[in-house]
Amino acid sequence: QVQLVESGGGLVQAGGSLSLSCAASGRILSINVMGWYRQVPGKQRERVALITNGGSATYADSVKGRFTISRDNPKNTVYLQMNSLKPEDTGVYYCNAAHNGMGYWGKGTLVTVSS
């Protein structure tokens, strides 16, 4: 089992920045892909950014150039630096990790961007 704990959400004005982190713990062998997803009420959870254990990152078009995903492999931690935030970035951000053929989710952290 792998447990994921997110931190760093909060309230910020449009144009501001926030940094999220997610630490994985448990009986971890090797986490291939870690990533961030977000969800707003009434909508499906959407992928924000993913990063492999080799450091290759992909981003949703809506966040390219504004968000940066990174990870610390020895610490099994993934980060999301969010700059130039927009009200439409508001949502619950969930951490995801692919480990040993299974996907794991954190409980989420709320990000609210006010206009």
N, C-alpha and C positions, 0 to 999 in steps of 0.2 A: 504494500500500500504506500501511496505517496500523498502527502498532505501539502497543500499550497496555501500560503497566507499572503494576502495582498495588503499593502499599506500605501498611504500617500494621497488618497483622494481628499477632496474638499471643495470649497467654494472659491471661485476666482472670477475676476472681471474679464470680459472679452479683451483679447490681446495679451493676456497674462500667460503665465507658465505654471505647470505643475509637474512633479516627478512622481511616478509610481514605482513601486518595487514589489517583487513577489519571490518569496523564499520557499523552496521545496525541501521537505524533510521526509524521513522514513527510510525504508529499505530500498535505497536507490542504487541501481547499477550504472545506468547511463541514460541520461535524458537527451533524446535526439533533438526534438523541436520544442521550443517554448514560445509562447505567444500571448498576445492580448486581444481580447474581444470586448465588444461593448453592446449594451442592450438598453433600449428605452421602452417604456410601457407601450404595449400594442404592436411592437415591431419585433422582428426576428433578431436574434443575436448576430452581430456582424463581426467579421474579422477586421482587426485594426492593423496588426503587425505580427510577423513571425520571425524567428531567428533560429538557425540550426546551431548545433554544438560547434560547427566550424566557423560560425560567425556570418553566414549568409543571411541577409535580411530581405524581407518583402513587406510592402506596405499597401494598404488600401489607397486608392487614388485620392480619396478625400483628405488624407493626412500626409501625403508625400510632401516633403520639404518643410513640414512643421513638426512632425514627431520623429523621434529617434529611439529605436529599440537596441538594447545591448544586454549582454549577459556575462556573468562571472561563473564559469564552469565549476571551479573548485568549491564555490559556495552554493552551487545550484540555485542561483538567483538571476532573475531577469528584471530589467528595468525598462521604463518607458518615459522618456523625456518629452513633454508636450509643450510646445511653444506656440505663440500666436493663436491661442485658443479662441474658438468661436462658440456661440451659443449652441450650435448644432452638434458640438462635441459632448454635450451633456449626456450623461447616462451612467449606468453601472458598468464598471470595467472589470472584466474577469480575466484571471490568469489561467492559462492552459499549458499542460505539459504532456508530451507523448513519451511514455516510459514502458519499455518491455511489451510493446504492442497494445498498450491501453492508453486511453486519454483520461486525464485528471483535470478537475476544475477547482479553482478557489471559490470562496463565497462571494467575492466581489467587493469593490470599493466604489463609492459614489463620487462622481465628478460633476460638479454643477458650474456652468459658465454663464454668468449673468451679462445681459446686454447693457 
